[in-house]
Structure formats: C-alpha cells, structure tokens
Amino acid sequence: MANTVKAPAMPGTIKAAQFIITLDAAFCLVGLALTLVGFFSTFDSGILPALIYAAGRSALLGWLLSRWSSRRRYLRWAIVAAQLLVIGATVLDSALFSTVTWKAIFGSQLLTWAVIVLLLLPSAGRWFNEPRA
C-alpha cells in the first residue's frame, strides 16, 4: 500500500484572495467583451489602449490563477506585483485626466488592496512556501 501524504488545507485568507482574483478576472472578461464591442462598432483608434489593457489584464489574471496550485514562492510575489501594476495603471489614468483623488486610488481599488494585504500575511507566506503534497 502506498503512503499518502495529506496536503495542508488552504488557509481562509488564501481562499479569499483566490476568490477576489477570480471575481476580478470574470469582470475583466466582461470589460474585454464590452471594449471589443465598442471598438468594432466604431473602429475608433482611441479605444485601442483600453482594449490592449483589458486583454492583457485578463490574460495575466487567468495565467496567475492557472498556476495557483503550484504554490511556488514567486507566484505570490507575481500576484502582488500584478495587483500593484493595476493600481499604478489606475493612478496613471487618473493623473493623465487630472482626476487623482483618494477615492480613485483607494476606493475604486479596494479589492485590489485587499488581495495585496491578504497575500502579505504570514499565513500566505507559509502556504506558498510549503511544497505540494
């Protein structure tokens, strides 16, 4: 009979972060579909940056979610970096259109900040550093 090792359960903080990222990826796909409809209905080249951003963000979040079960240390930091990139893009967009406010930085990106905080907790560090069983 083979010895089986039971993998430790995923902490609640990690499950919450995974749920938020999954929800974000779903909304990104909806945004991508709407941006595609907007582009192909008008063929306005001003929509191309939004289209590229929506496609890139959807692809990045999908790839990060597909690698979740690997539990590699770099994945945790890649997710944090991706979330900080989203916040940076929001700040850049707000700065370009002179609408930078605290609400734009923190209020509209509340779930993004939540993922960052959840992944910086010690339980997340322990879970991503342990080898898979």
N, C-alpha and C positions, 0 to 999 in steps of 0.2 A: 504494500500500500504506500502510495506517495505521501510525503509530508507536505501539507499545505500550510502556508503562512497567510494569516488574515491581515489584510492591509488596514491600517488605522482609518477610521471614518473621517470624512472631510468635515472640518470644523464649520460651525454655522456662519462664521464671518466669511469664509471662502465660498460657501454656498450662496450667501447674499451677494457677494461680489460677482460671482458667475451669473446669477440671475439678472443683476443690473446690466452686465455687459451683454447678455443675451437679449434683453429688452432693448438696449441701445442698438444692437445690430439689426433687430427687427425694424425699429424705427428708421434706421439708416437705409434699409432696403426700400421702405415706403418712400422716403425722401428721394432716393435714387430714381424710383419709378416716376414720381411726380416731376423731377427735374428732367428726365428723359422725355416725358410728355410735353413739358414746356419747351424744351429745345426743338423737338421735331414738329411742334405745331407752329413755331415762329422762325426757326433757323437763325436765331439771334446769337451772334458770337459772344455776346456778353454773358450768356448762360454757361459757356464752356468751363470757366473756372469752378463754378458751383458743381457742374457735372463731374469734373475731374476729382474735386474734393469728395463728393458723395460716393463716387465709385471707389476711390482709394480708401476712404474710411470704412466702407462696407467690406472691402476685401481684407483690410488689416484686421478688423474685429473678427471676421469669420476665420481667418487663419489662426489668430490667437486663441479663439475658442476651440478650434480643432486640435490644438496642441495642449489643451488644458490637462488632460490625463497624464501627460508625460512627467509632470511635477518637477520639471527642471528649474534650477535656480534662475537661469537667465530669463525664463518665461515671465516670472513675477516682475522682474525689472523692465522687461519689454512692455508688459501691460501698463505699468506705471508710466513709462515713457510715452506710450501711445495716448494715455489719458492726458498727460501734460501737454502733448502736441495738440490735442483737441482744444484744451483751454487756451494755449498760445494762439491757435488759429482764430478762436473767438475774440481774443483781445486784439489781435491784428485787424480783424474785420471791423471791430468797434472803433479802433484807432483811425483806420482809414476813412471811416464815415463820421468821425467826431462824435461818437455816441458812447464813449467809455464811461461807465458808471459802476458802482459796486454791485448793483443788481445784475448787470451784464456779466461781470466776472464771477460772482459767487451764486447769485440767484438762479440764473438760467443753466448753470453748470453744476447744480447741487449734487446730482447723481454721479457725475464725473469725479467731483471731490470726494464723494462717499467711497467710490471704488479705490481711490488713492489711499484714503485713510484705512480702509479695510485691509488692503494689501500691505500696508506698512506695520500692521500689528504683529506682535511676536508669534501668535498662532499661525499666521500666514507664512512667516519665515520658517517655522518648524515644518509645516506641511509641505512647502515647496522644496525643502532641503532633504527630506527623507526619501529614500529610494522606493520605487514602486515595488509592490509585492506580487 
